[in-house]
Amino acid sequence: MGLRTALQQSKILAFVVAAVFVWLLLGLIRVATAFNWYAVSAGDFLGRNALGGIAGIVVLLVLLGVLIALYGELSETEPTPDTWPPSE
């Protein structure tokens, strides 16, 4: 199904996926700037720590990758369904 066809069939779903992508991207930027990257090797943590921030970044990157894969599947035109009745 092409992306244009997907938008015609389900506009709400397409906009929800786009909104979730932007929301996750902004959350990723916010998490990446919320902690000190140089404190990764420090042994004791108070407040926001670098290891928790890196784990959050990894989770957000995985979710963004899933949404990018979903976008790729929506824009794919092949494989198409077989014709019926089958021709021999």
KAUR-V574085 format. One record per residue. PHI is phi in whole degrees, -180 to 180 (999 if undefined). PSI is psi as a letter, one per 20 degrees, with the letter a starting at -180 (* if undefined). Layout:
((PHI & PSI) (PHI & PSI))
This chain:
((999 & p) (-78 & r) (-63 & h) (-64 & g) (-66 & h) (-63 & g) (-67 & h) (-69 & h) (-82 & h) (-146 & n) (-66 & h) (-63 & g) (-63 & g) (-64 & g) (-72 & h) (-66 & g) (-63 & g) (-65 & g) (-66 & g) (-65 & h) (-61 & g) (-64 & g) (-63 & g) (-67 & h) (-64 & g) (-66 & h) (-64 & h) (-62 & g) (-64 & g) (-65 & g) (-68 & g) (-66 & h) (-99 & j) (-88 & i) (-132 & r) (-87 & o) (-67 & h) (-78 & i) (-92 & j) (-64 & h) (-86 & i) (-71 & q) (-84 & h) (-112 & q) (-122 & q) (-129 & p) (76 & b) (-70 & p) (-113 & r) (-70 & h) (-67 & g) (-66 & h) (-66 & g) (-67 & h) (-63 & g) (-64 & h) (-65 & g) (-62 & g) (-63 & g) (-66 & h) (-66 & h) (-65 & g) (-64 & h) (-65 & h) (-63 & h) (-64 & g) (-67 & h) (-66 & h) (-65 & h) (-63 & g) (-63 & g) (-63 & h) (-70 & h) (-68 & h) (-89 & i) (-79 & p) (-101 & i) (-117 & q) (-81 & q) (-96 & q) (-66 & q) (-70 & q) (-75 & q) (-127 & p) (-74 & q) (-64 & q) (-99 & p) (-109 & *))
